[in-house]
Amino acid sequence: MLGQLRFLAYSSPAHLGIFNMSGPAAVRLGIDVGGTFTHAVAVDAQSLAVLDHVKVPTTHTSQTGVAEGVIDSLTKLLKQLHISADQVSFIAHSTTQATNALLEGDVAMVGILGMGKGMTARLSWQQTKLGKIALGHGHYLKTCHQFLDTTSGLGKQEVVEALTSLRQAGAEAIVISEAFSVDDSKNEEFALSVARELGQCATAGSAVSKLYGLKARTRTATLNAAMIPKMLETATLTEQAVRQAGIKAPLMIMRSDGGVMDIKSMQERPILTMLSGPAAGVAAATMFLRISDGIFLEVGGTSTDISVIKNGHANMRYAEIGGHRLHMRTIDIKTAGVAGGSMARCDGKKIIHVGPRSAHIAGLGYAAFTDEIKEADIELIAPKPNDTSNYIVLNTAVDSVVKKKIAITTTCAANYLNLVPEGDPAFGNKQSVAQAFAALSKFLKQQPVNCARDYLELASSVCMPIINEFIKSRKLRQHALILYGGGGGASAIVPYLAQKLKMRFELAQHADVISAIGVALALVQETVERQIVKPSQEDILKLRQQAYMAVQQMGADPASIQVFVEIDAQTSIVRATATGATSVVDQNVVGEGASADQIRKTVAISMALAEDEVKADLRTNDFVVYKAARKKRSYFWQRKRKALRVVDAKGIIRFQAEDAETILALKNFIATSLEEVINRFSSWGDAGRTAPNIILFAGAKIIDLSGLMDASQIISIAHAELELFPNDTEIIILTARP
């Protein structure tokens, strides 16, 4: 087998039999609201080991919505763990509510109060009049519109009249959006205050985004406003339940960029929770599994979410709704319509397709999770009214009971081919699986093993184009990539897919609750964006400080806060993303440390080289740099490339690159050292000098300066990030090609 199976993450003290029933000193709780189940997980706040978890049905149809499932899972988990509310130091949940609201069209009608002045007033009127916004699947968000010309100023009475007209037209929420409000928001703020005096649920365009582009900003604010009424109701109910349980820790909500925000921020910008479920899985990949580089697949029952992690960070993109880009960044996640519960279709002679219908959606059980099957025969059905009538099911008697229909799924196929390790969430009844594929073999007149392979071959063919496109578009080094599997159905898809792609793979422990773990470990996060032509050092530091203060105000410990600043020269967007933990946790305590030999072996595998070719180069107390020369062949020539890996104190690869250079410097001389490195490795072109990408490894902290454009920006941000470090701190400076 080409794939290399290894279980990732760390053993729970409870599962090792050493869990103290009095509980740990502090516990982090994460609750993931999925389409079918709501999972709640407790994680030790110091060791970050998983202590316990519970699962309850997601309460979509409850009068209180998904909040009921959140409350139910929380109550059961606290009782099961025998811990007090005082021991909960962090609590957060993801939510499908924003995503489902958009998919199902369950949104409030929005009244848009557009504003503009002078020569651009007519254009502003056109760009704020959005009409019906397509949400997909035949659903639309309805809007109504009023416009005020602010050339001569803005009076309260005209605002009241406009807002009253919008309410009379059926508006349940209000958006106030003016041209160039990102530069001067006083008119929006004034109209917003009037709306709130009138008791209206309202938001301003400049409060949702600080980017230029009136139409895109208005559209983003409108989608945000459409979610506010219901999200406010759910947030209030959940917060009340958390407080009634005696938990004093702030309630955090998962964001679509992989971080969390406090409930006040969510109430103002619920749109940021869109796709927070898949984002939680990616957060677990980076925070719990400590993946540095790879492709992460979170495999559920119906679909698989696929994302790229590079040097410990997920790739980001701007979200889209109805084919229109929003001023909102989210993790770049592609969804494949196959997973652990996928059913197959056939033409009577062979299997022709797997997915998108799943056993869960069809209301059927899996053959793999059924007791001994007897008297089985194959039947072709249409699981849902609009489905084709060629989906394969077993018509069977189970333990001499009346016949019933059972699905043969990808999980069943993976079990038949012995790809599912014992103890895995997808591990099933081997005898039942054998009976199922014997019946299918008889029906299709093929060998059972070929039937099982066809299932996984077709399922892999759905995922492979997504992965190949990621590799191509992100310029990933396939030889160094690993497929990481999370989600309850991971072993049904990932091992066979890895064989097809000739890649290594690893499966996560606690795979079935990986998203809830991600919620429990997620960092407080905020992104501040501005469009600034030729930003000065003062502009950049000001933006950095705004992002820093935003996460600090949400409860992040100042000692844990890191800010990544990047500048897009083409769009003039300056972006500062701050992350921080609500309490300082030394993540190096997670798991057992690897030996020097184990680390060298891991690095060698990553580089696709022999162990004796890998050499340790630079070393600090927290990081070691490994280097090796690798020959790159072409048809006509051969040259050496320098492979580099930076490994932390626990033996985890935190950064990898080719042809990168590293030097060791002291914090006291960091400005001089950076200036020398930038001068040495800058490149020159038509646009002038381009600084190299620079990463600093200081203490246990990784400071990414690769988004900055010139020496002054790099040095000023480096000073800000290193402010709290002693002057004699050893720092690894890594430079790589842009």
N, C-alpha and C positions, 0 to 999 in steps of 0.2 A: 504494500500500500504506500502510495506516495505521500499521503497526508500523515502527519505526525500527531498522534492524539496525546493531548496533555490537558489536565483539568486546571484551569486558572483560578486564582484568588485564594482565599485564606480560610482555614478551618474554624468553625464556630466552637467556642468553648462548650456550649450546650451540647453539641453533637459529639464532642470528645468525652462527654461525661464529667466535665469538671466545672459545670456552670453552678455558681453559688446562687441558691434560691433567693438570697437577699438582694441579688441583682448588683450590677456594676454601679460605680459612683455616678455616672452620667450616661444617658442613652439618647441616641438620635433615632427618630421615627420617620419613616418614609412611607407614603401611601400613594399607590399608583392606581388611578381609575382607568381601567381598560374597558373595551367594548363589551366583554362578557363578565369578567370578574374584577373585583377590587382587591388588590394585594396590599397588605400592611407588613412592614419589616422593621425590626428593632436591631440597631447596630451599636456596639459598644463605642462610646465617643472617644475613647483613647486608643484601643487596639484596632478599631474599625472592623472587628469580627462580627459576623451575623449571629445574633443571639436567638432569634426565633421569627416566625412569620405566620400570618393567617390569611385565609382567602374567603371572601364572601361574594355573592352575586352583585354585580353593578346594578344600582336601582334606578334605571332610566325612567320607569313608569311611576315611580313614587311621587306623591304630591310635593315632596321636598326635593325631588330629583336625585342626582348622584350624591348629594350631601348625606343622605340617609346611609348609603353604603360606606362612605368615609367614616361616619360616626360609628357605625356598627363594627367595622374592622378595627378601629382604634380601641373601642371598648373591649373587644375580645382579646386583642393583643396585650393590653395592659393587665387584664385578668390572667391570661395564660402565662405571662412572664412573672407575675407576682411582684411587680415593682410599683412604687408610688409615683404620683404625678410629679412630685418634686424632683425625681431623678431624670425627667425628660428635659434635656438641654436644648433640643432642636426638634421641630416638627414641620414637615412640609408635605404637600401633596401635588400630584399632577392632576390634570383634568382634561377630559375629552369634550367638555361642554362647548368650548368655543369652536372647535373643529366640527363637532356634530351639528351645532347651530347653523354653520355655513353650509354643510353638506345637505342638511334637511330643510334649509330655508326658514328655520325657526328663529327669526330675528325680528327686532322691533323696526317699525317704520321710522325713518330718520328725516327730520327737517333740517335743511341746510340754509344757514344764513350766510350768503356770500357778501363780500365787501371788496371795494377797490376804488381807486380815485384817478383823476386826470385822464390822460390819453389811454391808459390801460384799463379803464373801468369796464368798457364793453367786453374786452377779452376776458377780464376777471369774471364777468357775469356768465360768459359761455363756459369757462373752465370750472366753475363751481356748480353749474346746473348739470347734474349727473344722470338724472332720469332713473331708469331701472338698472341696477348693477347685477350682471350675471354672476351667479354663485356656482354654476355647474349643476348637472343632473336635472336640468329644467327648472331650477329654483332661481328666484330673483330677490334682491333687496330693493324695496320701494322707497323712493325719496320724494320729498316735495321741496320747493325752493323759494326763497325770497332774497332780494338783493338790495343793498344800501350803498349809494355813492357817497364816499367819505371825503370827497374833494374839499368840502367846506366844513369838515369836522363831523362828529357823531353825537347826536342828542339822545337822551334816555327815552323820550317819548316815541321816537321813530323805531328804536330798538324794541320797545314793548309792543308796538303795533305789529312789527314784523314777526316777532316770536309768537304773538297771539294768533296771527294768521296761520303760522306753521302748525300750531297746536290744533286749530280748528280744521286744518286739512288732514289731521290724523297722526301727526308726528308724536311718537312716544319718547324720542330722544332728539337732542339738538346738536348740530355741529356748526361752529362759527369759524369761518375761514376767510382770511383776507390775503390779497396779494402782498408779498414781501413782508409778511408778519414775522418771518424768521429774523429780520433785521429790527423790526419795531412791532412789538405785540400788544401795545397799549390799547388799541381799538378792540382786539379780540378779547383781552382781559376785561375790558369795560363791559362788553356785550355779555360775556360769560357771567359776570357778577349780577347783571340784570336778570339773566335767565335763572340763576339760582335764587334770586329774590322772589321770582315767580313760581318757584318750586319745581322747575323743570330740570330733568336729567340732561346735562350738557357737557360738551368738551370742546376744546379749541384745537385748530389745526396745528398751531405752533407748539402745543403741549404734547402732541403725539410725535411730531417730527420737526427737526430744525433744518431740513434740507430744502433747497429751492425746488420748484416744480409744483405750481399751485394745484393742478389737477390731480397729480399723484398724491400730494399731501392731503387734499380734500377727500380723495377716495379712501385713503388709509384711515383718516379720522372718522369717516362715515361708517366704515366697517367696524371700527372700534366702538363707536356710539351704539350701533345696532345690537351689540352684545351686552352693553352695560346693565340694562334693567334686570335681566335674568341672572347675570353673573353676580350682581350686587346681592340679590336674594340668596343665592347659594353660598356666597362668601359670608354673609351675615349668619346664616344657619350653622355653617361649619365652625365659624369663630365662636359662636355661643356654645356649641357642644364641647369644643376644646377647653373653653374656660370653665364650663360646668364640670368637666372631668378633673379640674384642679390644676391643669397644666398652665404654667405661667410663661413658658417660652413663646416668643412671637411665632405666629402661624405664617409660614412661607408658602409661596405658590411657584410651581415649576414654570419656567419660561421656555419659549421655543428655541432659544440659543444655548440651552444646556445649563443655565444658571437658575437661581431662584430670586424672587422679589417678595417684599412684605405685602401684606394684604391691602394697605393703602395704595401702593403702586399698582396692584392688580385692579383695584376698583377704578382707577383713573385710566388704565390702559389694558383692558382685558384681552385685546388683540394679541398681546405678547404671549398669551398662553396657548395660542394656536399651535398644534403639532407638539405640545409639550410632552405627550406620551412617548413618542419615538425619541425625543430629545433626552428623556430620562434614561433610556437605554444607553445612549451615547455617553451621558455623564457617568454612568457606571463603568463603561469601557475605559474611560480615562482616569477616573478617581478610584475605582475598586479593583478593576483588572489591571490597571496601570499600563495600558497599551500605549506604546510610543508610536509605532508605525504599523498600519495594517488596514484591512477592510473588515468592518464589523457588520455582522448580519444578526438582527434580532428576529427570530423566527417564531411567529405565533401559530395560531390554528388556521388562519385564512390567508394571511399575507406576511411577507418578509420585508423588513425595513433595512436598507443597505446604505452604509455611509463610509466615508474615508477618514481615517485618523492619521495625521502626519505630524511627527515630532510632538506628540502629545496633545494636538489640537484637532478638533473636527473642522472640516471645510465648511465655510459659510456661504450663503447666497441671499439675495433679496427674494422675499416671498411673492407669489403671484396668486391672484384670484381672477377667474374668468378670463385668463390670458393677459391680464394687466398687472404690471409690477407695482408692488406696494413699497412705501418707505419703512420697511421692517425687515430686519435680517433674521434668518433662521438657519439652523443646521441643514446642510445640503444632504437630504435624505431621499433616496429613490425607493419606491415600493414595487415589489414583484408580487404578482397575483398567485403565488404558490407558497405553501407552508406545510406545517406538520399534519394538518387535517385535510389537505387537498384531495379531492376525489378525481377519478380518471374517467375519460370517455373512450368509447371504442366504436369501430364500424362493423363489429361482428366477427372480424378476423384478427384485428390487432388493436392495441391501445394507440389512440391518435392524439390525445391531449390530456394534460393534467392541470387542474384548476380552471377558472378561479373559484368555482363552487367548493365549499368545504363541508365536512361532515357536520360541524356545528351549525352552520347556516341551514343545512338540510334537516337538522333535528335528528341526526343519526349518531349512534355510537361507533367507536372504532373497533374493528376486529381484534386489534392488538390488545385492547383493554376489556375484552369480553372473556367470560369463562369458556371452558371447552365447548367448541362448536361441533354440532352434529347435523347430519342430513342437510348439508349446505349445497345450494345451487345458485347460479348467477341470474340476476335480473337486471334489465336496463330500464332506468326510470328518468323522469324529469323532476329533480328535487323541488323546484319552484315553478310556478305557472309559466314564466317566460323562458325557462331553460329548455335546451334540447333534450330529447328523451333517449339519450344514449349514455347516461352516467351509470357506472358499474356499482352495483350493491350486491351483498349476499342476502339471499332469502333463506333463513336458517332457523333451526330449532336449537335452543340453548338449554342444556341440561334437561332435555325432554319436555321443555315448555313449548307453548304454542309458537309457531314460526313468527319471526320478526325480521325487519330489514336492518342490516348493519353495513357500514361503509368500509371499503378497503381503501386505505389512505397511504400517503407517502410514509407515514410513521410505521405502518404495517410492513411496507416494502423494505424499509431500512432495518427493521427487526428481522425480517426474513433473511436478509443478506448479512446479518450479524454485525451491523455498523453501529448499533446502539449499545453502549456499555452498561453493564448491570449497575443499578442505582441511579441511572439517568432518569429524568422525568418522563422521557419517551420510551423507557424500557417496558416491553409488553409481554404478553403470554405467548411463548414460542409455539405451543401446540395449536392455539387458536389461529395464529398467523399461518402455520403450515397448512391447516385445514382450509383457510381462506384462499391461499394461492393454489392449492390442489384443485379446488372448485374452479378457479379462474383458468387454470391450465387446461382443464377438461373442456371448458367453454370455448377458449380461443385456440385449442389444439396446439399449444406451445408448452415448452418446459416451464415449470414454476419459477425457476431462477431467472429465466428470460423475461417473464411477466414482471417480476419485481424490479429487474434492471430497467425495463421500459418505463416504469413509473418514475424512477429517479433520473433516468436519462432525460425524459421530457420536462421534469421539474427543473433540472439543471439548465436546460436550454432557455428557460424563462429568466433565470438569474444571470447567466453568463454574459449576455450583451450589456447589462448594466455594469457589471464588474469590469469588463473589457473597456467600456467607454470611460469609466473612472480612471483606469490605468493610463489610457491614452490622453485624456484631457488634463489630468493632474500630473502627467509625466512621472508616474511612479515606477520604481525599479521592481519589476515583477519577481526577480530572483530573491529579493529581500522581504517580500510581502508575506504576511500570514493571514489566513482567513480566521476570524474569531467568531465563534458562535455563542449567542445568548438567546434567551427565550425558551419556553418549554418544548418547542419543536426543533431546536437547533440540530440535534443529532439525526433528525430525519432528512435534513437538507445539506448541511455543511460538509460532513465527511465525503459523501459521493461527489459533491461539487468540487471539493479540493482535489480529488483524484482527476476529474475532468480537466481542471485548470493546471494540473501538475504543480500544486502549491501545498505548503504545509497548512495545518489547521490546528486550532485549539478550542476546546469547549469550556465554557465557564461553569464553575460550581455555582449552585443556587441559580441555575439558568432560568428557571421558571419564574423567579421573582427579581430578575436582574434590573428591571425598570424601577421597582420600588426601592432597591438598594441605591440606584442612581439618585433618586429623589432624596433619600436619607443623607447622602454624602455630598449633594450639590452645593456649590459655593454661591453666596450672594453675588449677583452680577448686575451691572448697568453699563450701557453703551451710550455715549454722547457723540453726536455727529454734527459737523458744521461744514459748509462749503466756504473755504477761505482761499482766495487767490494769493499765492506766495506767502504762506503763513510764516509769521515771525516766531522766534523763540518764546516770546511772551504769549502769543496766541496758543501755541502748543501746550505750554505749561498751564495756562488758564483752563484749557479744555481737560487736561489731565487732572487738574485739581477738582473740577466739577464732577468728573466720573468718580474720583477718589471719595469725595464728600458724599456722593449719592449712596455708595455702598456702606460707608461708615454710618450714615443716618439710618440705614436699614438694619444696623446691628452688627456689621462686620468689625472684627477686632482690627485696629490700625496696624498691628504688627504682622497681620496676615495679608494685607491688601497689596495686590500687584496691579499695575496698569499697563496695558499694551496699547501703544499709540501707532497708528499707521496713516500714511498719507497717499492718496491716489492722485498721481500727477495729472491723469487724463480728466478726471471729474472735479479736481480741486477739493475732494472730500477729505477732511481730517477727522479721524475716528479714534476715540479713546474708550477702551473697554476695561473696566475695573472689576476684579474679582476679589473676594475675601471670605474667610470663614467666620461664623458667629462666635467661635471660640478657637483659640490657637491649639491645633492638634499636630503633634509631630508625626507626620505620616510615615516616617522612616521606621516607626515601631510596628508597622503592619507586616505580618508574616515573619518567617525566619530568613535570616540573611543567607546568601549563597556563598559558597567557598570560592576561592580564587580560581580553582580549576573549573568549577561549574560556570563561573562568569565568562572565563575564556572560551569555554565550549559554546555558550549561548551567543557570544559575539562572533565566533567563527561561523556558526550556522547562519547567523544573520548576514554575514559577509559572503557566504558560500565559499569559504576557504578552509584549509586545514588549520588546526589549532596552532601548530608551530609557526604559522605565517602571521599570527596576530601578536602584536606587542603593545604593552602598556606604555604610554608616552608621558602624559602629565597627570599629576595626582594632587588632590586636596583632601581635606577630611571628609568631604561629602561626595566627590565625583572623581572618576578615573577616566581618562581619555585613552581609547585603544585605536591603533592605526595599523593598516596593512596595505601593501601594494597589490593591486589586482590588474591583471592583463586584460585589456579590452581588444578583441580581435575584429577586424573587418575583412572584406575580400582581399584587399591589397596591402593592408598594413596592420601593425600591432603596436599599442602603446600602453603605458602603465597609468592606472588611475589610483589615487589614494583614497581608500575607504576609511571612514572615521565613525566611531561610535562613542558616545558619552554615557557612562554607566553610573548609576547612583549607588549609595552605600548598601542598598539591599540587592544589588545585582540586576537592577531593571534598566534596560536601555532607554534613556530619556531623549536622546537626539542622535540622528544619523545623517550623514552627508557624504558626498564624494568630492575630492579635491578641496576640502576645507583645511584651514590652518588654525592652529591654536597657540597661544602664548600665555604665560603666567604673569600676573601683575598684582601689585598691592593697591588697595583702595585709595591710599594716600596719593598715589601717582596715576590714578585712573585716567585723568584728562590727557596727560602726556602720552600714556600708553595707547589710548584710543586714537589720538591724533596721528601717532606714528603708524598704527595699523591701517587707518583709513587712507593715509597718503600712500602707503605701500600697495594696498590691494584695490584701490579705486580704478575704475575703468573710464575711458574717455570716448565720447562720441559726438554726434552733431548737436546734441542737447547739452554738451558740456560734461562735467565730471559726475559719475554715478558712484555713490558710496557702496561698499560691499554690504551684504547682510551680516549683521553682528548680533551674537547671542552672548550674554554674560552668565557665568555660573558662579554665584557668590553665596557662600554658606550652602544651605540646602535649596536656595532660591534660583530659579531660571528666569532671567530677564531678557525678553525678546525685543530687540531694537531693530529688527529687520524691516519694519514698516516705515522707517524714517529715511529721509532723502539726502541729508548732508551732515557734515561733521558737527556743526553747531547744534543741530537738533539732537543728534545721537548723544553728544556729551552732556547737554542740558538735562535730557531725560535720564541718562545714566546717573548723574548726580542726585536727581530727585529719588530714584529707586534705591540708591545705595546710602541714603542719608543716615539711616539708623545703624549701619554696620561700623564696627571699629576700624580705625585707619590701617591696622596691620592685617586686615582680612585678605587672604589670598583669593584672587579672582581669575578664573579661566576666561580668556577672551577668544571666542571662536568667530572666524570670518569665513563666509561662504559666498559663492557666486550668486548674484541676484537671480 
